[in-house]
């Protein structure tokens, strides 16, 4: 099979006439690649590299006729990802309503979601509301007293949609997170395929996320972070599609020589107008939904915005532009800004429509009447409507709360420990007696029944090595794919180091988990071997890569009881506590 992570030219964003300074030549000892000075081949293949296809020897080895093999190859672009998604969906929807309990922060978001889809704003619930909801099947009276909440409404609208369809019960409030978790596997498969130009590696990336414990648990719990992850991942996918389509349009505009080969052209590359790019506008909408779910989606808007502008610079350089930065500034930057920032901001404010339309007489959303009471007489009251000033005050108060939250929590952790899976979060725990709640009658002592939000250890520990490889590949091989993966990780991970004193948790990492899976996939592709490797090299590489993937899959199966709340004897539970910090 010819599908590897090194299947495309890693120097796609280098201009044919580009001359590299001497410091880059000195970096060759570390693996830095220096591009040749002259043009080589058809520039279309560098702007939009072809997808790898299984070689004829694979079909021959499998006994598949060549014609059928070509048909399977064409179908595999969607068929493979859909099969992986089916596996992920079966796992995530299996006994989704178990445990039949309000676990961890479902006590906030499940009830907030029910209120927001009925009233347009969150409300205060009685202390015994959880038990009442479970015992009555969700047939409870909805309070009217507005509650002070610190997260925007989009994620709660998403969770509430499942409750409207399936009822105010554990299955209902987990349905949408399970659906988005399943769809995120499909999106990642397609991202990996487009990024690596390999259906095999795309499906591998999706499979890795399908068997990650943190993703699995978050897909089966009605928390906001899984919803945030889906919007971010979908926005990244849209930007990748936009990149390919923009490069294809520029390639089509370049002149061809007498042999029909497309060559770089400075005038075309410096003056071509890409203009209408609907996928970029869709990405702006999705990033607005991400910010409307949790504020840390804003970091992805910033990082992805810079990343896509640099992609445009690279596109024009490959096409032969002599002044790619000037061309991007003149023809691309303004449209890139309009398609993302204003769209995201407008989407965010529209998500507050329910709160804005609620009464401003003190019976509506929290702080909805602030402008007419405490904020009366403001210098801006003559210019800005009351709802705007009330919302701005609300946002300001939420910001102060978020940056100042330092209340100690048993499962809080420092971001330095996240990447090594050091401090998971226990969402649910009980100790059933033998013969009850699934505890074997012959257990001898009480069992442990837990839902532990912990990543599949083998995957996360492999991701540590993969992250180093991705950074090396970005810095020294100038591989744009590694840079894109690193940007996704950085946007979701690095900002938390600024808030190390804040009460923060390991499950926040779910937002950049897909990019860790892409990093591990890239590393596995390198282990398998680059194109042109000898059969011996490929056999050794494929064996090593296969062993790693099997270890990750086994690890997921081994920790399955801790992901699903399955009752197991206490000794078996202890055997799975590999680190003291997991308890």
C-alpha positions as CSV (number, residue, x, y, z in Angstrom):
1,X,0.0,0.0,0.0
2,X,1.4,3.4,-0.9
3,X,-0.5,5.4,1.7
4,X,1.9,7.0,4.1
5,X,2.2,10.2,6.0
6,X,5.1,11.2,3.8
7,X,3.1,10.6,0.6
8,X,3.0,14.3,-0.5
9,X,5.6,16.9,-1.2
10,X,6.4,18.6,2.1
11,X,7.8,21.6,0.3
12,X,4.6,22.6,-1.3
13,X,4.8,26.2,0.0
14,X,8.2,27.0,-1.5
15,X,8.5,29.2,-4.5
16,X,10.6,27.7,-7.4
17,X,12.8,30.7,-7.5
18,X,13.2,31.0,-3.7
19,X,16.8,31.2,-2.5
20,X,17.4,30.0,1.0
21,X,19.8,31.8,3.4
22,X,22.9,30.1,4.6
23,X,21.5,29.4,8.1
24,X,19.0,27.1,6.6
25,X,21.7,25.1,4.9
26,X,23.5,24.8,8.3
27,X,20.3,23.3,9.8
28,X,20.5,20.4,7.4
29,X,22.3,18.4,10.1
30,X,19.0,18.4,12.1
31,X,16.9,17.3,9.1
32,X,16.1,20.7,7.6
33,X,15.1,20.4,3.9
34,X,16.4,22.9,1.4
35,X,14.5,23.2,-1.8
36,X,16.1,23.1,-5.2
37,X,16.3,26.4,-7.0
38,X,14.6,25.5,-10.3
39,X,11.1,24.4,-11.2
40,X,10.3,20.7,-11.3
41,X,7.3,19.0,-12.8
42,X,3.8,20.3,-13.0
43,X,3.1,22.9,-10.4
44,X,-0.5,21.7,-10.2
45,X,0.7,18.6,-8.3
46,X,2.4,20.9,-5.7
47,X,-0.6,23.1,-5.4
48,X,-3.1,20.3,-5.1
49,X,-1.3,17.0,-4.6
50,X,-3.1,13.8,-5.7
51,X,-4.5,11.3,-3.3
52,X,-2.5,8.1,-2.9
53,X,-4.1,4.9,-4.2
54,X,-3.4,1.3,-3.3
55,X,-0.9,-0.3,-5.7
56,X,-1.8,-3.2,-7.9
57,X,0.2,-5.6,-5.7
58,X,-2.2,-5.0,-2.8
59,X,-5.2,-6.1,-4.9
60,X,-3.2,-9.0,-6.3
61,X,-2.3,-10.2,-2.8
62,X,-5.9,-9.9,-1.7
63,X,-7.1,-11.7,-4.8
64,X,-9.2,-8.8,-5.9
65,X,-9.6,-8.1,-9.6
66,X,-8.0,-4.9,-10.7
67,X,-11.3,-3.4,-12.0
68,X,-13.0,-4.1,-8.6
69,X,-10.0,-2.8,-6.8
70,X,-10.3,0.6,-8.6
71,X,-13.9,0.8,-7.7
72,X,-13.2,0.0,-4.1
73,X,-10.5,2.7,-4.1
74,X,-13.0,5.2,-5.4
75,X,-15.6,4.3,-2.8
76,X,-13.1,4.1,0.1
77,X,-12.8,7.9,0.4
78,X,-16.3,7.9,2.0
79,X,-16.8,4.2,2.7
80,X,-13.8,3.8,5.0
81,X,-14.6,6.8,7.2
82,X,-18.3,5.8,7.4
83,X,-17.3,2.3,8.6
84,X,-15.1,3.9,11.3
85,X,-17.9,6.2,12.2
86,X,-20.3,3.3,12.5
87,X,-17.9,1.6,15.0
88,X,-17.7,4.9,17.0
89,X,-21.4,5.3,17.0
90,X,-22.2,1.8,18.2
91,X,-19.7,2.3,21.1
92,X,-21.0,5.7,22.1
93,X,-24.8,4.9,21.9
94,X,-24.5,1.5,23.6
95,X,-26.4,1.9,26.9
96,X,-26.1,5.7,26.6
97,X,-28.6,6.2,29.5
98,X,-26.3,4.4,31.9
99,X,-25.5,5.3,34.6
100,X,-29.1,6.5,35.2
101,X,-27.9,9.4,37.2
102,X,-26.9,13.1,37.0
103,X,-23.1,12.7,36.8
104,X,-20.5,15.4,37.5
105,X,-21.4,18.8,35.8
106,X,-24.5,17.4,34.1
107,X,-26.1,18.8,37.2
108,X,-25.6,22.2,35.6
109,X,-25.8,21.7,31.9
110,X,-28.6,19.2,31.6
111,X,-30.9,21.4,33.6
112,X,-29.7,24.7,32.0
113,X,-30.3,23.1,28.6
114,X,-33.9,22.2,29.6
115,X,-34.5,25.7,30.8
116,X,-32.9,27.5,27.9
117,X,-34.9,25.7,25.2
118,X,-38.1,26.5,27.1
119,X,-37.5,30.0,28.5
120,X,-34.5,31.3,26.5
121,X,-32.4,31.7,29.7
122,X,-31.2,29.6,32.6
123,X,-33.0,29.3,35.9
124,X,-32.3,28.4,39.5
125,X,-33.3,24.8,40.5
126,X,-34.1,23.4,43.9
127,X,-31.4,21.3,45.7
128,X,-33.4,18.1,45.3
129,X,-34.1,18.7,41.6
130,X,-31.8,16.0,40.4
131,X,-33.6,13.2,42.3
132,X,-37.0,14.6,41.3
133,X,-36.0,14.6,37.6
134,X,-34.8,11.0,37.7
135,X,-37.7,9.7,39.7
136,X,-40.4,11.4,37.7
137,X,-38.8,10.9,34.2
138,X,-38.3,14.6,33.8
139,X,-41.9,15.6,34.5
140,X,-41.0,18.5,36.8
141,X,-42.2,22.1,37.1
142,X,-39.7,24.5,35.4
143,X,-38.7,27.3,37.8
144,X,-38.8,31.0,36.6
145,X,-36.1,32.6,38.8
146,X,-33.2,33.5,36.5
147,X,-29.8,32.0,37.3
148,X,-26.3,33.5,37.0
149,X,-24.3,31.3,34.6
150,X,-20.8,31.8,33.2
151,X,-20.9,30.0,29.8
152,X,-22.7,31.2,26.6
153,X,-25.8,29.5,25.4
154,X,-24.9,27.5,22.2
155,X,-23.8,24.3,23.9
156,X,-26.9,24.3,26.1
157,X,-29.2,24.7,23.1
158,X,-27.4,21.7,21.5
159,X,-27.9,19.6,24.6
160,X,-31.5,20.8,24.9
161,X,-32.3,19.7,21.4
162,X,-31.8,16.1,22.5
163,X,-33.9,16.7,25.5
164,X,-36.8,18.0,23.4
165,X,-36.6,14.9,21.2
166,X,-36.1,12.2,23.8
167,X,-37.2,13.7,27.0
168,X,-35.7,15.2,30.2
169,X,-33.7,12.1,31.1
170,X,-30.1,10.8,30.9
171,X,-30.5,9.5,27.4
172,X,-32.1,12.7,26.3
173,X,-29.5,15.0,27.7
174,X,-26.6,12.9,26.4
175,X,-28.0,12.2,22.9
176,X,-26.6,15.3,21.2
177,X,-23.1,15.0,22.7
178,X,-23.1,11.3,21.6
179,X,-24.2,12.3,18.1
180,X,-21.6,15.1,17.8
181,X,-18.9,12.8,19.2
182,X,-19.8,10.2,16.6
183,X,-19.8,12.8,13.8
184,X,-16.5,14.2,15.0
185,X,-14.9,10.8,14.2
186,X,-16.3,11.1,10.6
187,X,-15.0,14.7,10.3
188,X,-11.5,13.6,11.6
189,X,-11.3,10.7,9.1
190,X,-12.0,13.1,6.3
191,X,-9.6,15.7,7.7
192,X,-6.9,13.1,7.9
193,X,-7.5,11.9,4.4
194,X,-7.3,15.4,3.0
195,X,-4.3,16.4,5.1
196,X,-2.2,13.3,4.4
197,X,-3.7,12.5,0.9
198,X,-4.3,9.0,2.2
199,X,-7.6,7.3,3.0
200,X,-5.8,4.7,5.1
201,X,-4.2,7.4,7.4
202,X,-7.4,9.4,7.5
203,X,-9.3,6.3,8.8
204,X,-6.5,5.6,11.2
205,X,-6.8,9.1,12.7
206,X,-10.5,8.6,13.2
207,X,-10.1,5.1,14.6
208,X,-7.6,6.5,17.2
209,X,-10.1,9.0,18.4
210,X,-12.9,6.4,18.4
211,X,-11.0,4.3,20.9
212,X,-9.8,7.2,23.1
213,X,-11.3,7.0,26.6
214,X,-11.6,10.7,27.1
215,X,-13.4,11.3,23.8
216,X,-15.6,8.2,24.6
217,X,-16.6,9.5,28.0
218,X,-17.1,13.1,26.9
219,X,-19.4,11.8,24.1
220,X,-21.6,10.1,26.7
221,X,-21.8,13.0,29.1
222,X,-23.7,16.3,28.6
223,X,-20.9,18.7,29.1
224,X,-20.1,21.7,26.9
225,X,-16.5,20.8,26.0
226,X,-17.4,18.0,23.6
227,X,-19.7,20.4,21.7
228,X,-16.9,22.9,21.6
229,X,-14.6,20.3,20.1
230,X,-17.0,19.5,17.3
231,X,-17.4,23.1,16.2
232,X,-13.6,23.6,16.2
233,X,-12.9,20.4,14.3
234,X,-15.6,21.2,11.8
235,X,-14.2,24.7,11.3
236,X,-10.7,23.3,10.7
237,X,-12.2,20.9,8.1
238,X,-13.8,23.8,6.3
239,X,-10.5,25.7,6.2
240,X,-8.8,22.7,4.7
241,X,-11.4,22.4,2.0
242,X,-11.0,26.1,1.4
243,X,-7.3,25.7,1.1
244,X,-7.5,23.0,-1.6
245,X,-10.2,24.8,-3.6
246,X,-8.3,28.1,-3.5
247,X,-5.1,26.4,-4.7
248,X,-7.0,24.5,-7.4
249,X,-8.5,27.8,-8.7
250,X,-5.0,29.4,-8.8
251,X,-3.6,26.3,-10.5
252,X,-6.3,26.5,-13.2
253,X,-5.4,30.2,-13.8
254,X,-1.7,29.5,-14.4
255,X,-0.4,29.2,-18.0
256,X,0.7,25.9,-19.4
257,X,3.8,25.3,-21.6
258,X,4.0,23.6,-24.9
259,X,4.0,20.2,-23.3
260,X,0.8,21.0,-21.3
261,X,2.6,21.3,-18.0
262,X,1.6,24.1,-15.8
263,X,4.5,26.3,-14.8
264,X,4.8,29.1,-12.1
265,X,3.9,32.5,-13.3
266,X,4.8,35.6,-11.2
267,X,2.2,37.9,-12.8
268,X,-0.7,35.5,-12.2
269,X,0.4,34.6,-8.7
270,X,0.8,38.2,-7.7
271,X,-2.5,39.5,-9.1
272,X,-5.0,36.6,-9.1
273,X,-8.1,37.4,-7.0
274,X,-9.6,34.4,-5.1
275,X,-12.5,36.5,-3.8
276,X,-15.6,34.3,-3.0
277,X,-14.6,31.5,-0.7
278,X,-17.8,30.0,0.9
279,X,-15.9,27.4,2.9
280,X,-14.1,30.1,4.8
281,X,-17.4,31.8,5.6
282,X,-18.7,28.6,6.9
283,X,-15.6,28.2,9.1
284,X,-16.4,31.7,10.5
285,X,-19.9,30.6,11.4
286,X,-18.6,27.4,13.1
287,X,-16.0,29.3,15.1
288,X,-18.8,31.7,16.2
289,X,-20.7,28.7,17.4
290,X,-17.5,27.5,19.2
291,X,-17.1,30.9,21.0
292,X,-20.9,30.7,21.8
293,X,-20.3,27.4,23.5
294,X,-17.2,28.3,25.6
295,X,-15.1,31.4,25.4
296,X,-11.9,29.6,24.7
297,X,-13.1,29.0,21.2
298,X,-11.8,32.6,20.7
299,X,-8.2,31.3,20.7
300,X,-9.0,29.0,17.7
301,X,-10.5,32.0,15.8
302,X,-7.2,33.9,16.3
303,X,-4.9,31.0,15.6
304,X,-6.8,29.6,12.6
305,X,-7.1,33.1,11.2
306,X,-3.4,33.6,11.1
307,X,-2.8,30.0,9.9
308,X,-5.1,30.4,6.9
309,X,-3.5,33.7,5.9
310,X,-0.1,32.0,5.9
311,X,-1.6,29.2,3.8
312,X,-2.5,31.9,1.3
313,X,1.0,33.2,1.3
314,X,2.3,29.7,0.7
315,X,-0.2,29.2,-2.2
316,X,1.0,32.3,-4.0
317,X,4.7,31.4,-3.4
318,X,4.2,28.0,-5.0
319,X,2.4,29.6,-8.0
320,X,5.5,31.8,-8.5
321,X,4.6,35.1,-6.8
322,X,7.6,37.4,-6.3
323,X,5.8,39.3,-3.6
324,X,3.4,36.9,-1.9
325,X,2.9,38.8,1.3
326,X,2.0,42.0,-0.6
327,X,-0.4,40.0,-2.8
328,X,-2.1,38.5,0.2
329,X,-2.3,41.9,1.9
330,X,-3.9,43.4,-1.2
331,X,-6.2,40.6,-2.4
332,X,-6.8,38.1,0.4
333,X,-6.4,39.5,3.9
334,X,-9.5,41.8,3.9
335,X,-11.8,39.0,2.6
336,X,-10.3,36.5,5.1
337,X,-11.0,38.9,7.9
338,X,-14.6,39.6,6.8
339,X,-15.3,35.8,6.3
340,X,-14.2,34.9,9.8
341,X,-14.2,37.6,12.5
342,X,-17.4,39.6,11.8
343,X,-19.2,36.3,11.0
344,X,-18.1,34.7,14.2
345,X,-18.9,37.8,16.3
346,X,-22.4,38.1,14.7
347,X,-23.0,34.4,15.3
348,X,-22.0,34.8,18.9
349,X,-24.4,37.6,19.6
350,X,-27.2,35.9,17.7
351,X,-26.8,33.0,20.1
352,X,-28.0,35.3,22.9
353,X,-31.3,35.9,21.1
354,X,-33.4,34.0,23.7
355,X,-31.9,36.1,26.6
356,X,-32.3,39.4,24.6
357,X,-35.9,38.7,23.9
358,X,-36.7,37.8,27.5
359,X,-38.6,40.4,29.6
360,X,-36.5,43.4,30.8
361,X,-38.7,43.9,33.9
362,X,-36.9,41.6,36.2
363,X,-38.7,38.4,35.2
364,X,-36.3,37.7,32.3
365,X,-32.7,36.5,32.0
366,X,-30.1,37.3,34.6
367,X,-28.9,40.9,34.4
368,X,-31.5,41.5,31.5
369,X,-32.8,44.5,33.4
370,X,-29.4,45.9,34.5
371,X,-29.4,48.8,32.0
372,X,-32.8,50.0,33.4
373,X,-31.8,49.6,37.0
374,X,-28.2,49.7,38.2
375,X,-26.9,50.8,34.8
376,X,-29.4,53.6,34.5
377,X,-27.8,57.0,33.6
378,X,-24.8,55.5,31.8
379,X,-22.8,57.8,29.5
380,X,-23.7,55.4,26.7
381,X,-27.4,55.1,27.4
382,X,-28.3,57.7,24.7
383,X,-26.4,55.7,22.0
384,X,-26.7,52.0,22.9
385,X,-29.9,50.0,23.4
386,X,-30.6,48.7,26.9
387,X,-30.3,45.1,25.9
388,X,-26.8,45.8,24.5
389,X,-25.6,47.5,27.7
390,X,-27.1,44.8,29.9
391,X,-25.4,42.1,27.9
392,X,-22.1,43.9,27.9
393,X,-22.3,44.2,31.7
394,X,-23.2,40.5,31.9
395,X,-20.2,39.5,29.8
396,X,-17.9,41.7,31.9
397,X,-19.0,40.1,35.1
398,X,-18.6,36.6,33.6
399,X,-15.0,37.5,32.5
400,X,-14.2,38.6,36.1
401,X,-15.6,35.3,37.4
402,X,-13.7,33.1,34.9
403,X,-10.3,34.7,35.4
404,X,-10.7,34.7,39.1
405,X,-12.0,31.2,39.8
406,X,-9.6,29.6,42.3
407,X,-12.0,27.5,44.4
408,X,-10.2,24.2,45.2
409,X,-11.6,21.0,43.7
410,X,-10.6,17.4,44.2
411,X,-10.0,16.8,40.5
412,X,-8.5,20.0,39.4
413,X,-5.1,19.7,37.6
414,X,-2.3,21.8,36.2
415,X,-1.9,21.9,32.4
416,X,1.7,20.7,32.7
417,X,0.2,17.3,33.7
418,X,-2.5,17.1,31.0
419,X,-0.4,15.8,28.1
420,X,0.7,12.7,30.1
421,X,-2.8,11.8,31.3
422,X,-1.8,12.4,34.9
423,X,-4.9,13.6,36.6
424,X,-8.2,12.3,35.2
425,X,-11.6,13.4,36.5
426,X,-14.1,11.0,38.2
427,X,-17.6,11.8,36.9
428,X,-19.4,9.0,38.8
429,X,-18.5,6.5,41.5
430,X,-20.4,4.1,43.7
431,X,-19.6,0.9,45.6
432,X,-22.4,-1.7,45.0
433,X,-22.5,-4.7,47.2
434,X,-22.2,-8.2,45.7
435,X,-25.3,-9.2,43.8
436,X,-26.5,-5.6,43.2
437,X,-26.0,-3.1,40.4
438,X,-24.1,-5.5,38.3
439,X,-21.6,-6.5,41.0
440,X,-21.0,-10.3,40.8
441,X,-22.6,-12.2,43.6
442,X,-19.3,-14.0,44.3
443,X,-17.2,-10.9,44.4
444,X,-16.5,-11.4,48.1
445,X,-16.5,-7.6,48.8
446,X,-18.0,-4.5,47.4
447,X,-17.3,-3.6,43.7
448,X,-16.3,-0.3,42.2
449,X,-18.5,1.3,39.6
450,X,-16.9,4.4,38.1
451,X,-17.0,6.7,35.0
452,X,-13.5,8.1,34.8
453,X,-12.7,10.8,32.2
454,X,-9.2,9.6,31.3
455,X,-7.6,9.3,27.9
456,X,-6.5,5.9,26.6
457,X,-3.1,6.0,28.3
458,X,-1.2,4.3,25.4
459,X,-2.6,6.8,22.9
460,X,-1.7,9.8,25.1
461,X,1.8,8.6,25.9
462,X,2.4,8.0,22.2
463,X,1.0,11.5,21.5
464,X,3.9,12.9,23.6
465,X,6.4,11.4,21.2
466,X,4.2,12.4,18.2
467,X,4.1,16.0,19.4
468,X,7.9,16.2,19.4
469,X,8.0,14.6,15.9
470,X,5.4,17.1,14.6
471,X,7.3,20.1,15.9
472,X,10.6,18.7,14.4
473,X,8.8,18.1,11.1
474,X,7.4,21.7,11.1
475,X,10.6,23.5,12.1
476,X,13.1,21.5,10.1
477,X,11.2,19.9,7.2
478,X,8.8,22.9,6.8
479,X,5.9,20.5,6.5
480,X,2.7,22.6,6.5
481,X,0.7,19.6,7.7
482,X,2.7,19.4,10.9
483,X,2.3,23.2,11.3
484,X,-1.5,22.9,11.0
485,X,-1.6,20.1,13.6
486,X,0.6,22.1,15.9
487,X,-1.6,25.1,15.5
488,X,-4.7,23.1,16.6
489,X,-2.9,21.8,19.7
490,X,-1.4,25.2,20.6
491,X,-4.8,27.0,20.4
492,X,-6.5,24.5,22.7
493,X,-3.6,23.9,25.1
494,X,-1.2,26.8,25.5
495,X,-3.7,29.5,26.7
496,X,-4.3,27.5,29.9
497,X,-0.8,28.0,31.0
498,X,-1.7,31.6,31.6
499,X,-4.4,30.5,34.1
500,X,-2.4,27.9,36.1
501,X,-3.8,29.3,39.4
502,X,-7.4,28.9,38.1
503,X,-9.5,25.9,38.9
504,X,-9.1,23.9,35.6
505,X,-9.5,20.2,34.7
506,X,-8.0,17.6,32.4
507,X,-11.2,17.2,30.3
508,X,-10.6,20.6,28.8
509,X,-8.1,18.8,26.6
510,X,-10.9,17.2,24.6
511,X,-10.9,20.3,22.3
512,X,-7.4,19.6,21.0
513,X,-7.6,15.8,21.2
514,X,-8.4,15.4,17.5
515,X,-5.1,17.2,16.7
516,X,-3.2,14.8,19.0
517,X,-4.7,11.9,17.1
518,X,-3.5,13.5,13.8
519,X,-0.1,13.9,15.3
520,X,0.0,10.2,16.3
521,X,-1.2,9.3,12.8
522,X,1.6,11.3,11.2
523,X,4.1,9.6,13.4
524,X,2.7,6.1,12.5
525,X,2.9,7.1,8.8
526,X,6.6,7.9,9.3
527,X,7.1,4.6,11.1
528,X,5.6,2.7,8.2
529,X,8.0,4.4,5.9
530,X,8.1,7.0,3.1
531,X,7.3,6.2,-0.6
532,X,10.1,4.3,-2.3
533,X,11.1,2.4,0.8
534,X,12.3,-1.2,0.4
535,X,9.9,-4.1,1.1
536,X,12.0,-4.9,4.2
537,X,11.7,-1.4,5.5
538,X,8.0,-1.4,4.9
539,X,7.5,-4.8,6.6
540,X,9.4,-3.7,9.7
541,X,7.7,-0.3,9.8
542,X,4.2,-1.8,9.3
543,X,4.8,-4.3,12.0
544,X,5.9,-1.6,14.5
545,X,3.0,0.6,13.6
546,X,0.6,-2.3,13.9
547,X,1.8,-3.2,17.3
548,X,1.4,0.4,18.5
549,X,-2.2,0.6,17.2
550,X,-3.1,-2.8,18.7
551,X,-1.7,-1.7,22.1
552,X,-3.9,1.4,22.0
553,X,-7.0,-0.7,21.1
554,X,-6.2,-3.2,23.8
555,X,-5.7,-0.4,26.3
556,X,-9.2,1.0,25.4
557,X,-10.7,-2.4,25.9
558,X,-8.9,-2.9,29.2
559,X,-10.2,0.4,30.6
560,X,-13.7,-0.1,29.2
561,X,-15.3,-0.7,32.7
562,X,-14.0,2.6,33.9
563,X,-15.4,4.4,30.9
564,X,-18.9,2.9,31.1
565,X,-19.6,2.7,34.8
566,X,-19.5,-1.2,34.7
567,X,-19.3,-2.7,38.2
568,X,-16.1,-4.7,38.7
569,X,-14.5,-6.3,41.8
570,X,-12.5,-3.7,43.7
571,X,-9.2,-5.6,43.1
572,X,-9.8,-5.3,39.3
573,X,-10.5,-1.6,39.8
574,X,-7.2,-1.2,41.8
575,X,-5.3,-3.0,39.0
576,X,-6.4,-0.3,36.6
577,X,-5.1,2.6,38.8
578,X,-1.7,2.6,37.2
579,X,-0.8,6.0,38.7
580,X,-1.5,7.2,42.3
581,X,-2.9,10.4,40.8
582,X,-5.7,8.5,39.1
583,X,-7.4,7.7,42.3
